[in-house]
Amino acid sequence: MHASVAPQIAKSLRWLPAYAWQRFARPRPRGAVHLMLALADHFEPAIVPEHGIARAPFCEQERRLERWCHDYPGLFDNWRDAEGRPFCHTYFYPAEQYERGLIERLAEHCHAGWGEVEVHLHHGIEVADTVGNTRRQLLQFRDALAAHGCLCRWDGAGDPRYAFVHGNFALANSAGGRCCGVDSEIQVLAETGCYADLTLPPAPFHPAHITKINSLYECAPPLDRRAAHRHGRDLQKGEPPNTFPLIIQGPLGLNFGRVRKSGLPGIENGALTGANPPTLGRLRLWKDVAIAVRGRPDWIFIKLHCHGMDPRPQNEEVMLGTAMRRFLQDLVETAPERKECLHFVSAREMVNIALAACDGREGNPGSYRDYRLKPLRPGGGAA
């Protein structure tokens, strides 16, 4: 290992002590559990995998999107959750790549029951971004999505609310100043209507890793400091949150069943890729980290992430091929044996269920999909 690389890797693994403590101290549910599964898709029709800032021609973006919207329902309609809902994606679409026609087609796909569209943003890549420009991009894209009938409103009233994923994982300038530039980004998100961030965890050995992991929480103020999401209060039954956006983390831990060439265990971060497709073995790891609202350990929240529009064949196989279909079939058909009740949810629905848990609601968590954050409908009105 190169001497200059070792400190970077060590810094990105600062979460290991928290992981070890969670394995020892975090309560595990006994008996049957409810699993809330959401897939945060960093959905970029313009993606050119080999060149990060390049964009595919518009005609290619149209082709990719049309193929996705046409093929996805037929491929995944057979496997449904406890409420009869199909496995859906939350499409975090890049604000800086907005194209009206593409969003119209994606919104049509989502309004048919196949997911929801939310806000993604890549910025500060070549030159550090500013607070003013970040705020402008977020507000313009928020309002554009609302005009397409996407997003939601709190209790059906007020300005549109949105969920967020930061491009390159650099939320609130947490990647050493790269791919962002806005220390006060959490405050900007709060002021523009963001109800939850679903960026974390980053890729393995990424500089944006923080030590707080496997949690649902509200950030500790002040929100205008760099990486304000590094610390916060875990969501807890009987204590409704007051500070938004909430941080909804995906699973992060060690995978001793996937050993690297170095002999060290692999890192499980909830990413669905061609090299690491979903399996029931990975499901056990996602469940084991037990992400839940405190006091409600039998409601487990599993937020995964992917790049659905990555055109490379190995990625298409896991997104639209046999790997995903086999996983969903195994997941649904063997759920009773594992004493699991499955709920395929969007990011918005996952947050609503977490809010219901905070309010002490009981019964079927699937009945709280629209609990506080009410979806918009085409034309921008409340559903």
C-alpha positions as CSV (number, residue, x, y, z in Angstrom):
1,M,0.0,0.0,0.0
2,H,1.3,3.4,-1.0
3,A,2.3,5.5,2.1
4,S,0.2,8.4,1.1
5,V,-2.9,6.2,0.7
6,A,-2.8,4.5,4.1
7,P,-3.8,7.6,6.2
8,Q,-6.8,8.2,3.9
9,I,-8.0,4.7,4.3
10,A,-7.5,4.9,8.1
11,K,-9.5,8.1,8.2
12,S,-12.4,6.6,6.2
13,L,-12.6,3.7,8.7
14,R,-13.1,5.8,11.8
15,W,-16.6,4.3,12.0
16,L,-15.3,0.9,13.0
17,P,-15.4,1.5,16.8
18,A,-19.0,2.6,16.6
19,Y,-19.8,-0.5,14.5
20,A,-18.2,-2.7,17.1
21,W,-20.2,-1.0,19.9
22,Q,-23.4,-1.3,18.0
23,R,-22.8,-5.1,17.5
24,F,-22.5,-5.4,21.2
25,A,-25.1,-3.0,22.6
26,R,-27.8,-2.5,20.0
27,P,-31.1,-4.4,20.8
28,R,-32.1,-7.0,18.3
29,P,-35.8,-7.8,17.8
30,R,-37.2,-11.1,18.9
31,G,-39.7,-12.8,16.8
32,A,-41.4,-11.4,13.7
33,V,-40.1,-8.1,12.2
34,H,-41.3,-5.6,9.7
35,L,-38.7,-4.7,7.0
36,M,-39.0,-1.3,5.3
37,L,-36.9,-1.6,2.1
38,A,-36.1,1.5,0.0
39,L,-33.8,1.9,-2.9
40,A,-32.2,5.4,-3.4
41,D,-31.4,5.4,-7.1
42,H,-28.8,8.0,-8.1
43,F,-30.7,8.2,-11.4
44,E,-28.6,9.9,-14.1
45,P,-29.7,9.3,-17.7
46,A,-26.8,11.4,-18.9
47,I,-24.2,9.3,-17.0
48,V,-20.9,8.4,-18.8
49,P,-19.2,6.1,-16.3
50,E,-15.7,6.5,-17.6
51,H,-15.9,10.3,-17.6
52,G,-17.5,11.8,-14.5
53,I,-18.4,15.3,-15.8
54,A,-19.3,14.2,-19.4
55,R,-22.9,13.8,-20.5
56,A,-24.5,11.4,-22.9
57,P,-26.3,13.0,-25.9
58,F,-29.9,13.8,-25.3
59,C,-31.1,11.2,-27.7
60,E,-29.2,8.5,-25.8
61,Q,-30.7,9.8,-22.5
62,E,-34.2,9.5,-24.0
63,R,-33.5,6.0,-25.2
64,R,-32.2,4.9,-21.8
65,L,-35.1,6.3,-19.9
66,E,-37.7,5.0,-22.3
67,R,-36.2,1.5,-22.1
68,W,-36.2,1.7,-18.3
69,C,-39.8,2.9,-18.0
70,H,-41.0,0.3,-20.6
71,D,-39.2,-2.7,-19.3
72,Y,-39.2,-2.2,-15.5
73,P,-42.9,-2.9,-14.8
74,G,-43.0,-6.1,-16.8
75,L,-39.8,-7.4,-15.2
76,F,-40.7,-6.8,-11.6
77,D,-44.5,-6.9,-11.4
78,N,-44.6,-10.5,-10.0
79,W,-43.2,-9.8,-6.6
80,R,-45.2,-7.8,-4.2
81,D,-44.9,-6.8,-0.5
82,A,-47.4,-7.2,2.3
83,E,-49.6,-4.4,0.9
84,G,-49.4,-5.7,-2.6
85,R,-46.9,-3.0,-3.6
86,P,-44.1,-3.7,-6.2
87,F,-40.4,-3.1,-5.5
88,C,-39.9,0.5,-6.4
89,H,-37.0,3.0,-6.8
90,T,-36.8,6.5,-5.5
91,Y,-35.3,8.3,-8.4
92,F,-32.9,10.9,-7.2
93,Y,-32.6,13.0,-10.4
94,P,-29.7,15.5,-10.8
95,A,-30.9,19.1,-10.5
96,E,-28.1,20.3,-12.7
97,Q,-29.3,17.9,-15.5
98,Y,-33.0,18.8,-15.6
99,E,-34.7,18.2,-18.9
100,R,-38.5,18.8,-18.9
101,G,-39.3,15.9,-21.4
102,L,-37.3,13.4,-19.4
103,I,-38.9,14.3,-16.1
104,E,-42.3,14.2,-17.7
105,R,-41.7,10.6,-18.8
106,L,-40.2,9.6,-15.4
107,A,-43.0,11.2,-13.5
108,E,-45.5,9.2,-15.6
109,H,-43.7,6.0,-14.7
110,C,-43.8,6.9,-11.0
111,H,-47.5,8.0,-11.0
112,A,-48.3,4.5,-12.3
113,G,-46.9,3.1,-9.0
114,W,-43.3,2.4,-9.8
115,G,-41.5,4.9,-7.6
116,E,-41.1,8.6,-6.8
117,V,-38.8,11.4,-8.0
118,E,-36.6,13.3,-5.5
119,V,-33.6,15.7,-5.6
120,H,-30.0,14.9,-6.4
121,L,-27.3,17.4,-6.9
122,H,-23.7,17.3,-8.1
123,H,-21.9,20.6,-7.5
124,G,-18.6,22.2,-6.6
125,I,-16.7,19.7,-8.7
126,E,-14.3,22.0,-10.6
127,V,-14.8,25.1,-8.4
128,A,-16.3,25.3,-4.9
129,D,-20.0,26.2,-5.0
130,T,-21.6,29.0,-3.1
131,V,-24.5,29.2,-0.7
132,G,-26.5,31.4,-3.0
133,N,-26.0,29.2,-6.1
134,T,-26.8,26.0,-4.2
135,R,-30.0,27.5,-2.8
136,R,-31.0,28.7,-6.3
137,Q,-30.5,25.3,-7.8
138,L,-32.4,23.5,-5.1
139,L,-35.4,25.9,-5.2
140,Q,-35.7,25.9,-8.9
141,F,-35.5,22.1,-9.2
142,R,-37.8,21.6,-6.2
143,D,-40.5,23.8,-7.9
144,A,-40.0,22.2,-11.3
145,L,-40.5,18.7,-9.8
146,A,-43.6,19.9,-8.0
147,A,-45.0,21.2,-11.3
148,H,-44.6,17.7,-12.6
149,G,-46.7,16.3,-9.7
150,C,-43.7,15.0,-7.8
151,L,-42.6,15.6,-4.2
152,C,-44.9,16.2,-1.3
153,R,-46.2,18.7,1.3
154,W,-46.2,18.5,5.1
155,D,-49.8,17.5,6.1
156,G,-50.8,18.5,2.5
157,A,-50.0,22.2,3.0
158,G,-47.2,24.7,2.4
159,D,-44.3,24.7,0.1
160,P,-43.1,21.4,-1.6
161,R,-40.9,19.2,0.5
162,Y,-38.2,16.9,-0.8
163,A,-35.7,14.2,0.0
164,F,-32.1,14.7,-1.0
165,V,-29.0,12.7,-2.1
166,H,-25.7,14.6,-2.5
167,G,-23.6,13.8,-5.6
168,N,-20.2,12.2,-4.9
169,F,-21.4,11.7,-1.2
170,A,-19.9,15.1,-0.2
171,L,-22.8,16.2,1.9
172,A,-22.2,19.6,3.6
173,N,-18.6,19.8,2.3
174,S,-17.6,16.6,4.3
175,A,-15.2,15.3,1.6
176,G,-12.3,17.6,2.5
177,G,-13.7,20.4,0.4
178,R,-14.1,18.4,-2.7
179,C,-17.4,18.2,-4.8
180,C,-19.3,20.7,-2.7
181,G,-17.8,23.8,-1.1
182,V,-20.8,24.7,1.0
183,D,-20.2,24.2,4.7
184,S,-23.7,25.3,5.6
185,E,-25.4,22.9,3.2
186,I,-27.5,21.2,5.9
187,Q,-28.9,24.7,6.8
188,V,-29.6,25.4,3.1
189,L,-31.4,22.1,2.8
190,A,-33.5,22.9,5.8
191,E,-34.5,26.3,4.5
192,T,-35.5,25.0,1.1
193,G,-37.8,22.3,2.3
194,C,-35.7,19.1,2.6
195,Y,-37.2,16.7,5.0
196,A,-34.6,14.0,4.8
197,D,-31.1,13.3,3.4
198,L,-30.4,9.7,2.2
199,T,-26.8,10.2,1.0
200,L,-25.0,8.0,3.6
201,P,-23.1,5.8,3.8
202,P,-20.5,6.6,1.1
203,A,-18.5,4.2,-0.9
204,P,-15.8,2.3,1.0
205,F,-12.7,4.3,1.8
206,H,-14.4,7.6,0.8
207,P,-13.3,10.7,2.6
208,A,-16.9,11.7,3.4
209,H,-17.3,8.9,6.0
210,I,-18.4,10.0,9.4
211,T,-18.3,8.1,12.7
212,K,-22.1,8.1,13.3
213,I,-23.4,5.1,11.4
214,N,-26.4,2.8,11.0
215,S,-28.8,5.5,12.4
216,L,-31.9,7.5,11.8
217,Y,-31.4,10.9,13.4
218,E,-31.8,14.7,13.5
219,C,-28.7,16.8,13.2
220,A,-27.3,18.6,16.2
221,P,-27.3,22.3,15.7
222,P,-25.9,24.6,14.5
223,L,-26.8,23.4,11.0
224,D,-24.6,25.9,9.2
225,R,-21.3,24.3,10.3
226,R,-19.3,22.0,8.0
227,A,-20.7,18.4,8.1
228,A,-23.3,19.2,10.7
229,H,-24.6,15.7,10.2
230,R,-21.6,14.2,12.0
231,H,-23.5,14.4,15.2
232,G,-27.2,14.1,16.1
233,R,-30.0,12.7,18.3
234,D,-31.3,9.3,17.2
235,L,-35.0,9.1,16.5
236,Q,-36.9,7.7,19.4
237,K,-40.3,6.4,20.1
238,G,-42.3,9.0,22.0
239,E,-40.1,11.9,20.9
240,P,-41.2,13.5,17.6
241,P,-38.2,15.2,15.8
242,N,-38.0,18.9,15.5
243,T,-34.9,19.4,13.3
244,F,-35.0,18.7,9.6
245,P,-33.6,17.3,7.3
246,L,-33.5,14.0,9.1
247,I,-30.6,11.8,8.2
248,I,-31.6,8.4,7.0
249,Q,-28.6,6.1,6.8
250,G,-28.2,2.8,5.0
251,P,-26.3,-0.2,6.4
252,L,-22.6,0.0,7.0
253,G,-20.5,-2.9,8.4
254,L,-18.1,-5.7,7.8
255,N,-18.8,-8.6,5.5
256,F,-16.7,-11.6,6.6
257,G,-18.3,-13.6,3.8
258,R,-16.7,-11.4,1.2
259,V,-12.9,-11.4,1.9
260,R,-10.6,-9.2,-0.1
261,K,-7.3,-10.3,-1.7
262,S,-5.5,-8.8,1.3
263,G,-7.4,-11.2,3.6
264,L,-9.4,-8.5,5.2
265,P,-13.2,-8.6,5.3
266,G,-15.2,-6.7,2.7
267,I,-17.3,-3.6,3.6
268,E,-21.0,-3.7,3.3
269,N,-22.5,-0.3,2.5
270,G,-25.8,-1.2,0.9
271,A,-24.7,-0.5,-2.7
272,L,-26.2,-2.6,-5.4
273,T,-23.6,-3.0,-8.2
274,G,-22.7,-5.5,-10.9
275,A,-19.9,-6.7,-8.8
276,N,-22.1,-7.0,-5.6
277,P,-25.7,-7.8,-6.5
278,P,-28.4,-8.2,-3.8
279,T,-28.7,-11.6,-2.2
280,L,-30.3,-13.1,0.9
281,G,-26.8,-13.3,2.4
282,R,-26.5,-9.5,2.1
283,L,-30.0,-9.2,3.5
284,R,-28.8,-10.8,6.7
285,L,-26.1,-8.2,7.0
286,W,-28.6,-5.3,6.4
287,K,-30.8,-6.7,9.1
288,D,-28.0,-7.3,11.5
289,V,-27.1,-3.6,11.8
290,A,-30.7,-3.1,13.0
291,I,-31.4,0.4,11.8
292,A,-34.5,1.4,13.7
293,V,-36.3,4.1,15.7
294,R,-35.2,3.6,19.3
295,G,-37.8,1.8,21.2
296,R,-39.2,0.2,18.0
297,P,-36.6,-2.5,17.2
298,D,-39.1,-4.7,15.3
299,W,-39.5,-2.0,12.5
300,I,-36.2,-2.3,10.6
301,F,-35.3,0.3,8.0
302,I,-33.1,-0.8,5.1
303,K,-32.1,2.0,2.7
304,L,-30.0,0.7,-0.2
305,H,-28.5,2.7,-3.1
306,C,-27.6,2.2,-6.7
307,H,-26.9,3.9,-10.1
308,G,-29.8,2.6,-12.1
309,M,-28.8,4.3,-15.4
310,D,-25.2,3.1,-15.4
311,P,-25.2,1.5,-18.9
312,R,-22.4,-1.0,-18.4
313,P,-23.6,-4.5,-18.9
314,Q,-22.7,-5.7,-15.4
315,N,-24.8,-3.0,-13.9
316,E,-27.8,-3.6,-16.3
317,E,-27.7,-7.2,-15.2
318,V,-28.2,-6.3,-11.5
319,M,-30.7,-3.6,-12.2
320,L,-32.9,-5.2,-14.9
321,G,-31.5,-8.8,-15.1
322,T,-31.8,-12.1,-13.5
323,A,-29.8,-11.1,-10.4
324,M,-32.5,-8.7,-9.2
325,R,-35.4,-10.9,-10.2
326,R,-33.9,-13.9,-8.4
327,F,-33.3,-11.8,-5.3
328,L,-36.9,-10.5,-5.2
329,Q,-38.3,-13.9,-5.8
330,D,-36.3,-15.4,-2.9
331,L,-37.0,-12.4,-0.8
332,V,-40.8,-12.6,-1.1
333,E,-41.2,-16.3,-1.2
334,T,-39.1,-17.1,1.8
335,A,-40.2,-14.1,4.0
336,P,-42.6,-16.2,6.1
337,E,-39.8,-18.6,6.9
338,R,-37.7,-15.7,8.1
339,K,-40.6,-14.3,10.1
340,E,-40.5,-11.1,8.0
341,C,-43.2,-8.8,6.8
342,L,-42.0,-6.9,3.8
343,H,-42.8,-3.3,2.9
344,F,-41.4,-1.9,-0.4
345,V,-41.3,1.8,0.2
346,S,-40.1,5.1,-1.3
347,A,-37.8,7.5,0.6
348,R,-40.9,9.6,1.5
349,E,-42.8,6.5,2.7
350,M,-39.8,5.3,4.7
351,V,-39.6,8.7,6.5
352,N,-43.3,8.8,7.1
353,I,-43.1,5.4,8.8
354,A,-40.2,6.5,10.9
355,L,-42.2,9.6,12.0
356,A,-45.1,7.4,12.9
357,A,-42.8,5.3,15.0
358,C,-41.6,8.4,16.8
359,D,-45.2,9.3,17.5
360,G,-45.7,5.9,19.1
361,R,-48.0,4.6,16.4
362,E,-48.7,0.8,16.5
363,G,-50.0,-1.9,14.1
364,N,-48.9,-2.3,10.5
365,P,-46.2,0.2,9.5
366,G,-47.4,0.0,5.9
367,S,-50.5,1.9,6.9
368,Y,-48.3,5.0,7.6
369,R,-46.9,5.5,4.1
370,D,-48.6,8.9,3.8
371,Y,-48.5,9.8,7.5
372,R,-47.3,13.4,7.5
373,L,-45.6,14.0,4.1
374,K,-48.6,13.8,1.6
375,P,-47.7,13.2,-2.1
376,L,-48.5,15.7,-4.7
377,R,-50.4,14.8,-7.8
378,P,-50.1,16.0,-11.5
379,G,-50.8,19.7,-11.5
380,G,-49.0,20.3,-8.1
381,G,-52.0,19.7,-5.8
382,A,-52.2,17.4,-2.8
383,A,-53.2,13.8,-3.5
